[in-house]
Amino acid sequence: MAKPDPALGYLNGKLRFWLGWAQEITGDHAAAQESWRQARSELEPFLKEQPENWYLIGFLALTNMGLGDKAAALALAERAMAANPIEKDAFNGPTSIEMLAR
């Protein structure tokens, strides 16, 4: 994670989100917060380029959840659900609902 691969695009932010999750689970709250701040800064530019990417929106929602920004997390989770409703995609649609539940 020290040198993110630009070819991975927004997946770098997704990986950094999971790093923060692991740090939080192990009790390193300060490191988790820093990882989530970095993840948010890595994910947000891609949202401007890919405003309908429900997967990206969902990980940005989870990142904001980790940072304690409940309002932003809920708004993004609802946006992810609207971008890929279960009625449109029965396989992946529930993923956005699961992200909202978290």
C-alpha positions in Angstrom: 0.0 0.0 0.0 3.0 2.3 0.3 3.2 2.6 -3.5 -0.3 2.1 -4.9 -0.4 0.8 -8.5 -2.2 3.5 -10.7 -3.3 0.8 -13.0 -5.6 -0.5 -10.3 -7.6 2.7 -10.3 -10.2 3.0 -7.6 -9.3 -0.5 -6.3 -6.4 1.0 -4.4 -8.9 2.9 -2.3 -10.9 -0.3 -1.9 -7.8 -2.1 -0.6 -7.0 0.8 1.7 -10.6 0.6 3.1 -10.0 -3.1 4.0 -6.6 -2.2 5.5 -8.4 0.3 7.7 -11.0 -2.3 8.6 -8.3 -4.8 9.7 -6.6 -2.1 11.7 -9.9 -1.2 13.4 -10.6 -4.9 14.3 -7.1 -5.2 15.8 -7.7 -2.1 17.9 -5.4 0.3 16.1 -8.1 3.0 15.8 -5.7 5.8 14.9 -4.2 3.8 12.0 -7.7 2.8 10.8 -8.8 6.4 10.7 -5.7 7.4 8.7 -6.2 4.5 6.3 -9.9 5.5 5.8 -9.0 9.2 5.2 -6.5 8.1 2.6 -9.1 5.7 1.1 -11.6 8.5 0.8 -9.1 10.8 -0.9 -8.3 8.0 -3.3 -11.9 7.1 -4.0 -13.5 10.5 -4.4 -11.8 11.5 -7.6 -13.0 8.3 -9.3 -16.5 9.1 -8.3 -16.4 12.3 -10.5 -15.3 10.1 -13.4 -17.7 7.2 -12.7 -20.8 8.7 -11.0 -22.9 5.6 -11.6 -20.3 3.0 -10.4 -22.4 1.5 -7.6 -19.5 -0.6 -6.3 -17.2 2.5 -6.0 -20.1 4.5 -4.4 -20.6 1.6 -1.9 -17.0 1.5 -0.8 -17.0 5.3 -0.4 -20.1 4.9 1.8 -18.3 2.3 3.9 -15.2 4.5 4.2 -17.3 7.4 5.4 -19.0 5.0 7.9 -15.6 4.1 9.3 -14.7 7.8 9.6 -17.9 8.4 11.5 -19.6 10.5 8.9 -23.1 8.8 9.1 -24.9 11.3 6.9 -22.5 11.0 4.0 -22.4 7.2 4.5 -26.1 6.8 4.3 -26.5 9.2 1.4 -23.8 7.3 -0.6 -25.3 3.9 0.3 -28.7 5.0 -1.0 -27.0 6.4 -4.1 -25.4 3.0 -4.7 -28.7 1.2 -4.3 -30.3 3.6 -6.8 -27.4 3.1 -9.3 -27.9 -0.7 -9.2 -31.3 -1.6 -7.9 -32.1 -5.2 -7.1 -34.8 -5.1 -9.8 -32.2 -4.4 -12.4 -29.5 -6.8 -11.2 -30.7 -9.6 -9.0 -27.1 -10.9 -8.6 -25.3 -7.7 -7.6 -28.2 -5.5 -6.5 -28.3 -7.0 -3.0 -24.6 -5.9 -2.4 -25.7 -2.3 -2.2 -28.4 -3.2 0.3 -25.8 -5.1 2.3 -23.5 -2.1 2.3 -26.4 0.1 3.6 -27.0 -2.5 6.4 -23.4 -2.2 7.5 
